[in-house]
Amino acid sequence: MPTKTPASATDWIDPDDAPRLDEDWFDRAAAYRGERLIRPGRPKSANPKQSVNLRLDADVLEFYRKSGPGWQTRMNDALRKAAGL
């Protein structure tokens, strides 16, 4: 008795109808190291940020943290503006 193809399977049945595996397909494919899935992550930045230790007044830190997610980016933008960058 033939088995039913699951809904998550591809739409094609004949292997000759399979999509072409081009460079774009391989660029988006999942990569494994052994049994562990390796996620590609973000592309490398041309100007990566650097981690630093910085002592700030508690009220300044609280002000930015209260503004919600992205507070470090907003603080960086304010510092860039103050530096004239």
Gaussian input, Z-matrix of N, CA and C with variables (Angstrom, degrees):
# hf/3-21g

backbone

0 1
 N
 C     1     B1
 C     2     B2     1     A1
 N     3     B3     2     A2     1     D1
 C     4     B4     3     A3     2     D2
 C     5     B5     4     A4     3     D3
 N     6     B6     5     A5     4     D4
 C     7     B7     6     A6     5     D5
 C     8     B8     7     A7     6     D6
 N     9     B9     8     A8     7     D7
 C    10    B10     9     A9     8     D8
 C    11    B11    10    A10     9     D9
 N    12    B12    11    A11    10    D10
 C    13    B13    12    A12    11    D11
 C    14    B14    13    A13    12    D12
 N    15    B15    14    A14    13    D13
 C    16    B16    15    A15    14    D14
 C    17    B17    16    A16    15    D15
 N    18    B18    17    A17    16    D16
 C    19    B19    18    A18    17    D17
 C    20    B20    19    A19    18    D18
 N    21    B21    20    A20    19    D19
 C    22    B22    21    A21    20    D20
 C    23    B23    22    A22    21    D21
 N    24    B24    23    A23    22    D22
 C    25    B25    24    A24    23    D23
 C    26    B26    25    A25    24    D24
 N    27    B27    26    A26    25    D25
 C    28    B28    27    A27    26    D26
 C    29    B29    28    A28    27    D27
 N    30    B30    29    A29    28    D28
 C    31    B31    30    A30    29    D29
 C    32    B32    31    A31    30    D30
 N    33    B33    32    A32    31    D31
 C    34    B34    33    A33    32    D32
 C    35    B35    34    A34    33    D33
 N    36    B36    35    A35    34    D34
 C    37    B37    36    A36    35    D35
 C    38    B38    37    A37    36    D36
 N    39    B39    38    A38    37    D37
 C    40    B40    39    A39    38    D38
 C    41    B41    40    A40    39    D39
 N    42    B42    41    A41    40    D40
 C    43    B43    42    A42    41    D41
 C    44    B44    43    A43    42    D42
 N    45    B45    44    A44    43    D43
 C    46    B46    45    A45    44    D44
 C    47    B47    46    A46    45    D45
 N    48    B48    47    A47    46    D46
 C    49    B49    48    A48    47    D47
 C    50    B50    49    A49    48    D48
 N    51    B51    50    A50    49    D49
 C    52    B52    51    A51    50    D50
 C    53    B53    52    A52    51    D51
 N    54    B54    53    A53    52    D52
 C    55    B55    54    A54    53    D53
 C    56    B56    55    A55    54    D54
 N    57    B57    56    A56    55    D55
 C    58    B58    57    A57    56    D56
 C    59    B59    58    A58    57    D57
 N    60    B60    59    A59    58    D58
 C    61    B61    60    A60    59    D59
 C    62    B62    61    A61    60    D60
 N    63    B63    62    A62    61    D61
 C    64    B64    63    A63    62    D62
 C    65    B65    64    A64    63    D63
 N    66    B66    65    A65    64    D64
 C    67    B67    66    A66    65    D65
 C    68    B68    67    A67    66    D66
 N    69    B69    68    A68    67    D67
 C    70    B70    69    A69    68    D68
 C    71    B71    70    A70    69    D69
 N    72    B72    71    A71    70    D70
 C    73    B73    72    A72    71    D71
 C    74    B74    73    A73    72    D72
 N    75    B75    74    A74    73    D73
 C    76    B76    75    A75    74    D74
 C    77    B77    76    A76    75    D75
 N    78    B78    77    A77    76    D76
 C    79    B79    78    A78    77    D77
 C    80    B80    79    A79    78    D78
 N    81    B81    80    A80    79    D79
 C    82    B82    81    A81    80    D80
 C    83    B83    82    A82    81    D81
 N    84    B84    83    A83    82    D82
 C    85    B85    84    A84    83    D83
 C    86    B86    85    A85    84    D84
 N    87    B87    86    A86    85    D85
 C    88    B88    87    A87    86    D86
 C    89    B89    88    A88    87    D87
 N    90    B90    89    A89    88    D88
 C    91    B91    90    A90    89    D89
 C    92    B92    91    A91    90    D90
 N    93    B93    92    A92    91    D91
 C    94    B94    93    A93    92    D92
 C    95    B95    94    A94    93    D93
 N    96    B96    95    A95    94    D94
 C    97    B97    96    A96    95    D95
 C    98    B98    97    A97    96    D96
 N    99    B99    98    A98    97    D97
 C   100   B100    99    A99    98    D98
 C   101   B101   100   A100    99    D99
 N   102   B102   101   A101   100   D100
 C   103   B103   102   A102   101   D101
 C   104   B104   103   A103   102   D102
 N   105   B105   104   A104   103   D103
 C   106   B106   105   A105   104   D104
 C   107   B107   106   A106   105   D105
 N   108   B108   107   A107   106   D106
 C   109   B109   108   A108   107   D107
 C   110   B110   109   A109   108   D108
 N   111   B111   110   A110   109   D109
 C   112   B112   111   A111   110   D110
 C   113   B113   112   A112   111   D111
 N   114   B114   113   A113   112   D112
 C   115   B115   114   A114   113   D113
 C   116   B116   115   A115   114   D114
 N   117   B117   116   A116   115   D115
 C   118   B118   117   A117   116   D116
 C   119   B119   118   A118   117   D117
 N   120   B120   119   A119   118   D118
 C   121   B121   120   A120   119   D119
 C   122   B122   121   A121   120   D120
 N   123   B123   122   A122   121   D121
 C   124   B124   123   A123   122   D122
 C   125   B125   124   A124   123   D123
 N   126   B126   125   A125   124   D124
 C   127   B127   126   A126   125   D125
 C   128   B128   127   A127   126   D126
 N   129   B129   128   A128   127   D127
 C   130   B130   129   A129   128   D128
 C   131   B131   130   A130   129   D129
 N   132   B132   131   A131   130   D130
 C   133   B133   132   A132   131   D131
 C   134   B134   133   A133   132   D132
 N   135   B135   134   A134   133   D133
 C   136   B136   135   A135   134   D134
 C   137   B137   136   A136   135   D135
 N   138   B138   137   A137   136   D136
 C   139   B139   138   A138   137   D137
 C   140   B140   139   A139   138   D138
 N   141   B141   140   A140   139   D139
 C   142   B142   141   A141   140   D140
 C   143   B143   142   A142   141   D141
 N   144   B144   143   A143   142   D142
 C   145   B145   144   A144   143   D143
 C   146   B146   145   A145   144   D144
 N   147   B147   146   A146   145   D145
 C   148   B148   147   A147   146   D146
 C   149   B149   148   A148   147   D147
 N   150   B150   149   A149   148   D148
 C   151   B151   150   A150   149   D149
 C   152   B152   151   A151   150   D150
 N   153   B153   152   A152   151   D151
 C   154   B154   153   A153   152   D152
 C   155   B155   154   A154   153   D153
 N   156   B156   155   A155   154   D154
 C   157   B157   156   A156   155   D155
 C   158   B158   157   A157   156   D156
 N   159   B159   158   A158   157   D157
 C   160   B160   159   A159   158   D158
 C   161   B161   160   A160   159   D159
 N   162   B162   161   A161   160   D160
 C   163   B163   162   A162   161   D161
 C   164   B164   163   A163   162   D162
 N   165   B165   164   A164   163   D163
 C   166   B166   165   A165   164   D164
 C   167   B167   166   A166   165   D165
 N   168   B168   167   A167   166   D166
 C   169   B169   168   A168   167   D167
 C   170   B170   169   A169   168   D168
 N   171   B171   170   A170   169   D169
 C   172   B172   171   A171   170   D170
 C   173   B173   172   A172   171   D171
 N   174   B174   173   A173   172   D172
 C   175   B175   174   A174   173   D173
 C   176   B176   175   A175   174   D174
 N   177   B177   176   A176   175   D175
 C   178   B178   177   A177   176   D176
 C   179   B179   178   A178   177   D177
 N   180   B180   179   A179   178   D178
 C   181   B181   180   A180   179   D179
 C   182   B182   181   A181   180   D180
 N   183   B183   182   A182   181   D181
 C   184   B184   183   A183   182   D182
 C   185   B185   184   A184   183   D183
 N   186   B186   185   A185   184   D184
 C   187   B187   186   A186   185   D185
 C   188   B188   187   A187   186   D186
 N   189   B189   188   A188   187   D187
 C   190   B190   189   A189   188   D188
 C   191   B191   190   A190   189   D189
 N   192   B192   191   A191   190   D190
 C   193   B193   192   A192   191   D191
 C   194   B194   193   A193   192   D192
 N   195   B195   194   A194   193   D193
 C   196   B196   195   A195   194   D194
 C   197   B197   196   A196   195   D195
 N   198   B198   197   A197   196   D196
 C   199   B199   198   A198   197   D197
 C   200   B200   199   A199   198   D198
 N   201   B201   200   A200   199   D199
 C   202   B202   201   A201   200   D200
 C   203   B203   202   A202   201   D201
 N   204   B204   203   A203   202   D202
 C   205   B205   204   A204   203   D203
 C   206   B206   205   A205   204   D204
 N   207   B207   206   A206   205   D205
 C   208   B208   207   A207   206   D206
 C   209   B209   208   A208   207   D207
 N   210   B210   209   A209   208   D208
 C   211   B211   210   A210   209   D209
 C   212   B212   211   A211   210   D210
 N   213   B213   212   A212   211   D211
 C   214   B214   213   A213   212   D212
 C   215   B215   214   A214   213   D213
 N   216   B216   215   A215   214   D214
 C   217   B217   216   A216   215   D215
 C   218   B218   217   A217   216   D216
 N   219   B219   218   A218   217   D217
 C   220   B220   219   A219   218   D218
 C   221   B221   220   A220   219   D219
 N   222   B222   221   A221   220   D220
 C   223   B223   222   A222   221   D221
 C   224   B224   223   A223   222   D222
 N   225   B225   224   A224   223   D223
 C   226   B226   225   A225   224   D224
 C   227   B227   226   A226   225   D225
 N   228   B228   227   A227   226   D226
 C   229   B229   228   A228   227   D227
 C   230   B230   229   A229   228   D228
 N   231   B231   230   A230   229   D229
 C   232   B232   231   A231   230   D230
 C   233   B233   232   A232   231   D231
 N   234   B234   233   A233   232   D232
 C   235   B235   234   A234   233   D233
 C   236   B236   235   A235   234   D234
 N   237   B237   236   A236   235   D235
 C   238   B238   237   A237   236   D236
 C   239   B239   238   A238   237   D237
 N   240   B240   239   A239   238   D238
 C   241   B241   240   A240   239   D239
 C   242   B242   241   A241   240   D240
 N   243   B243   242   A242   241   D241
 C   244   B244   243   A243   242   D242
 C   245   B245   244   A244   243   D243
 N   246   B246   245   A245   244   D244
 C   247   B247   246   A246   245   D245
 C   248   B248   247   A247   246   D246
 N   249   B249   248   A248   247   D247
 C   250   B250   249   A249   248   D248
 C   251   B251   250   A250   249   D249
 N   252   B252   251   A251   250   D250
 C   253   B253   252   A252   251   D251
 C   254   B254   253   A253   252   D252

   B1=1.4518
   B2=1.5251
   B3=1.3432
   B4=1.4625
   B5=1.5224
   B6=1.3270
   B7=1.4618
   B8=1.5163
   B9=1.3065
   B10=1.4547
   B11=1.5273
   B12=1.3153
   B13=1.4535
   B14=1.5257
   B15=1.3463
   B16=1.4661
   B17=1.5297
   B18=1.3070
   B19=1.4695
   B20=1.5184
   B21=1.3277
   B22=1.4559
   B23=1.5278
   B24=1.3285
   B25=1.4638
   B26=1.5160
   B27=1.3168
   B28=1.4614
   B29=1.5206
   B30=1.3225
   B31=1.4551
   B32=1.5262
   B33=1.3185
   B34=1.4519
   B35=1.5163
   B36=1.3124
   B37=1.4609
   B38=1.5224
   B39=1.3196
   B40=1.4552
   B41=1.5306
   B42=1.3278
   B43=1.4711
   B44=1.5243
   B45=1.3362
   B46=1.4626
   B47=1.5255
   B48=1.3338
   B49=1.4606
   B50=1.5260
   B51=1.3207
   B52=1.4681
   B53=1.5219
   B54=1.3301
   B55=1.4676
   B56=1.5291
   B57=1.3059
   B58=1.4653
   B59=1.5322
   B60=1.3158
   B61=1.4612
   B62=1.5261
   B63=1.3397
   B64=1.4571
   B65=1.5327
   B66=1.3292
   B67=1.4687
   B68=1.5277
   B69=1.3308
   B70=1.4600
   B71=1.5247
   B72=1.3250
   B73=1.4608
   B74=1.5221
   B75=1.3351
   B76=1.4593
   B77=1.5203
   B78=1.3334
   B79=1.4702
   B80=1.5293
   B81=1.3354
   B82=1.4644
   B83=1.5147
   B84=1.3216
   B85=1.4691
   B86=1.5258
   B87=1.3223
   B88=1.4643
   B89=1.5207
   B90=1.3125
   B91=1.4641
   B92=1.5244
   B93=1.3091
   B94=1.4627
   B95=1.5190
   B96=1.3126
   B97=1.4547
   B98=1.5122
   B99=1.3263
   B100=1.4566
   B101=1.5107
   B102=1.3201
   B103=1.4753
   B104=1.5235
   B105=1.3336
   B106=1.4605
   B107=1.5297
   B108=1.3342
   B109=1.4584
   B110=1.5224
   B111=1.3065
   B112=1.4588
   B113=1.5236
   B114=1.2905
   B115=1.4644
   B116=1.5273
   B117=1.3301
   B118=1.4646
   B119=1.5250
   B120=1.3186
   B121=1.4596
   B122=1.5131
   B123=1.3109
   B124=1.4604
   B125=1.5236
   B126=1.3240
   B127=1.4706
   B128=1.5272
   B129=1.3057
   B130=1.4624
   B131=1.5182
   B132=1.3303
   B133=1.4591
   B134=1.5253
   B135=1.3283
   B136=1.4623
   B137=1.5239
   B138=1.3398
   B139=1.4569
   B140=1.5363
   B141=1.3411
   B142=1.4612
   B143=1.5250
   B144=1.3182
   B145=1.4599
   B146=1.5177
   B147=1.3159
   B148=1.4518
   B149=1.5196
   B150=1.3083
   B151=1.4521
   B152=1.5255
   B153=1.3444
   B154=1.4684
   B155=1.5210
   B156=1.3147
   B157=1.4637
   B158=1.5151
   B159=1.3122
   B160=1.4521
   B161=1.5164
   B162=1.3120
   B163=1.4652
   B164=1.5270
   B165=1.3348
   B166=1.4629
   B167=1.5219
   B168=1.3203
   B169=1.4629
   B170=1.5221
   B171=1.3243
   B172=1.4629
   B173=1.5265
   B174=1.3548
   B175=1.4622
   B176=1.5304
   B177=1.3227
   B178=1.4628
   B179=1.5263
   B180=1.3224
   B181=1.4516
   B182=1.5259
   B183=1.3301
   B184=1.4647
   B185=1.5287
   B186=1.3296
   B187=1.4636
   B188=1.5268
   B189=1.3303
   B190=1.4674
   B191=1.5171
   B192=1.3112
   B193=1.4638
   B194=1.5300
   B195=1.3380
   B196=1.4706
   B197=1.5190
   B198=1.3278
   B199=1.4631
   B200=1.5296
   B201=1.3338
   B202=1.4600
   B203=1.5187
   B204=1.3456
   B205=1.4641
   B206=1.5268
   B207=1.3248
   B208=1.4546
   B209=1.5127
   B210=1.3490
   B211=1.4635
   B212=1.5234
   B213=1.3244
   B214=1.4620
   B215=1.5293
   B216=1.3119
   B217=1.4657
   B218=1.5166
   B219=1.3387
   B220=1.4693
   B221=1.5202
   B222=1.3270
   B223=1.4622
   B224=1.5334
   B225=1.3105
   B226=1.4653
   B227=1.5216
   B228=1.3364
   B229=1.4729
   B230=1.5266
   B231=1.3348
   B232=1.4632
   B233=1.5391
   B234=1.3182
   B235=1.4638
   B236=1.5289
   B237=1.3374
   B238=1.4694
   B239=1.5328
   B240=1.3251
   B241=1.4537
   B242=1.5300
   B243=1.3334
   B244=1.4638
   B245=1.5362
   B246=1.3332
   B247=1.4675
   B248=1.5374
   B249=1.3299
   B250=1.4685
   B251=1.5231
   B252=1.3311
   B253=1.4663
   B254=1.5118
   A1=108.98
   A2=119.43
   A3=121.14
   A4=110.75
   A5=114.89
   A6=119.58
   A7=109.27
   A8=115.62
   A9=120.66
   A10=108.84
   A11=116.04
   A12=121.15
   A13=108.77
   A14=118.65
   A15=119.99
   A16=111.30
   A17=115.11
   A18=120.83
   A19=111.37
   A20=117.84
   A21=119.79
   A22=112.37
   A23=117.14
   A24=120.19
   A25=109.55
   A26=115.37
   A27=119.76
   A28=110.73
   A29=117.09
   A30=122.31
   A31=112.98
   A32=118.38
   A33=119.83
   A34=111.15
   A35=115.15
   A36=120.87
   A37=109.46
   A38=117.22
   A39=121.92
   A40=109.66
   A41=119.30
   A42=120.73
   A43=113.25
   A44=117.40
   A45=119.61
   A46=111.76
   A47=117.04
   A48=121.71
   A49=112.37
   A50=116.90
   A51=120.80
   A52=110.46
   A53=117.32
   A54=119.36
   A55=110.60
   A56=115.72
   A57=121.19
   A58=108.96
   A59=116.11
   A60=121.30
   A61=108.43
   A62=114.63
   A63=119.94
   A64=110.14
   A65=117.17
   A66=121.73
   A67=111.64
   A68=117.24
   A69=120.96
   A70=111.08
   A71=116.89
   A72=120.88
   A73=109.76
   A74=117.09
   A75=120.32
   A76=111.79
   A77=117.38
   A78=120.53
   A79=111.38
   A80=116.43
   A81=120.50
   A82=113.40
   A83=118.59
   A84=122.39
   A85=111.10
   A86=115.56
   A87=121.15
   A88=108.93
   A89=115.71
   A90=120.70
   A91=108.62
   A92=115.29
   A93=120.92
   A94=110.08
   A95=116.04
   A96=122.85
   A97=104.45
   A98=116.06
   A99=120.26
   A100=108.16
   A101=116.79
   A102=121.10
   A103=111.70
   A104=117.36
   A105=121.36
   A106=110.83
   A107=115.58
   A108=121.69
   A109=108.85
   A110=116.21
   A111=122.15
   A112=107.88
   A113=116.54
   A114=120.98
   A115=108.78
   A116=116.51
   A117=118.20
   A118=113.08
   A119=119.10
   A120=121.03
   A121=112.80
   A122=115.10
   A123=120.58
   A124=110.28
   A125=115.94
   A126=117.27
   A127=109.89
   A128=116.24
   A129=120.97
   A130=109.75
   A131=115.78
   A132=121.62
   A133=109.68
   A134=116.28
   A135=121.02
   A136=110.25
   A137=116.21
   A138=121.53
   A139=108.27
   A140=118.54
   A141=120.37
   A142=112.35
   A143=115.31
   A144=120.32
   A145=109.19
   A146=116.20
   A147=121.86
   A148=109.56
   A149=115.22
   A150=121.10
   A151=108.85
   A152=115.62
   A153=120.24
   A154=109.35
   A155=115.90
   A156=121.50
   A157=106.55
   A158=116.77
   A159=121.44
   A160=108.95
   A161=116.43
   A162=120.30
   A163=108.20
   A164=115.02
   A165=121.51
   A166=109.64
   A167=115.91
   A168=119.83
   A169=108.34
   A170=115.55
   A171=121.32
   A172=111.72
   A173=117.32
   A174=119.07
   A175=111.77
   A176=118.43
   A177=121.47
   A178=109.40
   A179=116.25
   A180=120.76
   A181=110.99
   A182=117.30
   A183=121.13
   A184=111.40
   A185=117.28
   A186=121.73
   A187=110.89
   A188=116.54
   A189=119.70
   A190=112.04
   A191=118.16
   A192=120.54
   A193=111.71
   A194=117.09
   A195=120.79
   A196=111.86
   A197=117.16
   A198=119.67
   A199=112.06
   A200=117.09
   A201=120.59
   A202=114.04
   A203=115.41
   A204=120.06
   A205=111.24
   A206=115.42
   A207=121.04
   A208=113.07
   A209=116.50
   A210=119.31
   A211=112.16
   A212=118.22
   A213=119.95
   A214=110.90
   A215=116.69
   A216=120.44
   A217=110.27
   A218=116.82
   A219=119.79
   A220=111.00
   A221=116.77
   A222=120.09
   A223=109.14
   A224=117.72
   A225=121.73
   A226=110.07
   A227=116.60
   A228=120.29
   A229=111.04
   A230=117.22
   A231=121.07
   A232=110.23
   A233=117.54
   A234=121.46
   A235=110.76
   A236=116.39
   A237=119.95
   A238=110.59
   A239=116.35
   A240=120.88
   A241=110.24
   A242=116.55
   A243=120.69
   A244=111.69
   A245=116.13
   A246=120.47
   A247=111.84
   A248=116.44
   A249=120.80
   A250=112.81
   A251=116.51
   A252=120.96
   A253=111.90
   D1=128.11
   D2=-179.01
   D3=-67.72
   D4=145.16
   D5=177.84
   D6=-90.27
   D7=149.34
   D8=180.00
   D9=-81.46
   D10=137.70
   D11=178.80
   D12=-73.81
   D13=131.53
   D14=179.59
   D15=-64.96
   D16=154.54
   D17=-177.75
   D18=-62.18
   D19=-25.82
   D20=-177.79
   D21=-81.32
   D22=-8.60
   D23=179.69
   D24=-70.79
   D25=162.61
   D26=-179.40
   D27=-66.59
   D28=163.32
   D29=-176.97
   D30=-77.30
   D31=-20.54
   D32=-177.56
   D33=-88.42
   D34=152.68
   D35=-178.67
   D36=-113.71
   D37=-46.87
   D38=-178.57
   D39=-77.96
   D40=126.45
   D41=179.63
   D42=-56.88
   D43=-25.61
   D44=177.79
   D45=-68.39
   D46=-18.17
   D47=179.03
   D48=-92.66
   D49=4.31
   D50=-177.69
   D51=-62.88
   D52=147.83
   D53=178.59
   D54=-64.90
   D55=151.18
   D56=179.96
   D57=-72.80
   D58=135.48
   D59=179.54
   D60=-93.85
   D61=94.66
   D62=-178.75
   D63=-99.89
   D64=-177.53
   D65=-178.27
   D66=-58.82
   D67=-38.77
   D68=179.09
   D69=-60.50
   D70=-41.00
   D71=179.47
   D72=-62.44
   D73=-44.84
   D74=-179.63
   D75=-67.64
   D76=-33.40
   D77=177.73
   D78=-63.93
   D79=-32.47
   D80=-178.53
   D81=-93.94
   D82=-6.42
   D83=-175.46
   D84=-70.41
   D85=151.30
   D86=175.96
   D87=-72.88
   D88=139.98
   D89=178.80
   D90=-114.38
   D91=141.83
   D92=-179.87
   D93=-121.35
   D94=142.90
   D95=169.30
   D96=-115.75
   D97=102.59
   D98=-171.12
   D99=67.96
   D100=-124.33
   D101=178.51
   D102=-97.99
   D103=-0.78
   D104=-175.15
   D105=-94.37
   D106=127.80
   D107=177.32
   D108=-74.14
   D109=126.77
   D110=178.22
   D111=-102.36
   D112=116.19
   D113=179.36
   D114=-87.45
   D115=138.94
   D116=-176.83
   D117=-70.43
   D118=-29.75
   D119=179.66
   D120=70.45
   D121=-165.03
   D122=-179.48
   D123=-76.36
   D124=151.99
   D125=174.24
   D126=-68.57
   D127=153.03
   D128=179.27
   D129=-63.43
   D130=136.22
   D131=179.86
   D132=-82.49
   D133=145.15
   D134=175.79
   D135=-71.07
   D136=-24.89
   D137=-178.94
   D138=-132.58
   D139=74.17
   D140=-174.82
   D141=-67.16
   D142=148.24
   D143=177.19
   D144=-75.40
   D145=155.48
   D146=-179.09
   D147=-114.41
   D148=142.05
   D149=176.80
   D150=-84.20
   D151=132.39
   D152=179.92
   D153=-136.31
   D154=159.10
   D155=169.44
   D156=-97.46
   D157=128.41
   D158=-175.08
   D159=-140.27
   D160=130.84
   D161=178.45
   D162=-97.59
   D163=122.39
   D164=-178.84
   D165=-122.41
   D166=154.87
   D167=173.10
   D168=-63.76
   D169=143.67
   D170=-176.89
   D171=-58.99
   D172=-39.38
   D173=-177.63
   D174=-69.30
   D175=-32.44
   D176=176.97
   D177=-67.43
   D178=-47.11
   D179=179.05
   D180=-61.60
   D181=-43.67
   D182=178.96
   D183=-61.59
   D184=-40.53
   D185=179.39
   D186=-56.87
   D187=-48.31
   D188=-178.44
   D189=-72.15
   D190=-40.78
   D191=179.64
   D192=-63.64
   D193=-36.49
   D194=179.28
   D195=-64.93
   D196=-22.41
   D197=-177.56
   D198=-75.03
   D199=-4.42
   D200=172.62
   D201=96.04
   D202=-170.99
   D203=-178.61
   D204=-55.70
   D205=141.15
   D206=-177.75
   D207=92.35
   D208=8.63
   D209=-176.58
   D210=-63.26
   D211=-32.93
   D212=179.58
   D213=-68.33
   D214=-37.37
   D215=176.86
   D216=-65.73
   D217=-42.10
   D218=178.48
   D219=-64.70
   D220=-38.08
   D221=177.94
   D222=-65.75
   D223=-41.46
   D224=177.94
   D225=-61.24
   D226=-43.26
   D227=179.56
   D228=-62.72
   D229=-39.94
   D230=179.22
   D231=-65.81
   D232=-38.96
   D233=178.12
   D234=-67.43
   D235=-40.10
   D236=177.23
   D237=-62.11
   D238=-41.98
   D239=-179.78
   D240=-65.12
   D241=-43.87
   D242=179.21
   D243=-63.68
   D244=-31.66
   D245=179.95
   D246=-84.35
   D247=-7.10
   D248=179.87
   D249=76.11
   D250=29.05
   D251=-179.45
   D252=-98.35

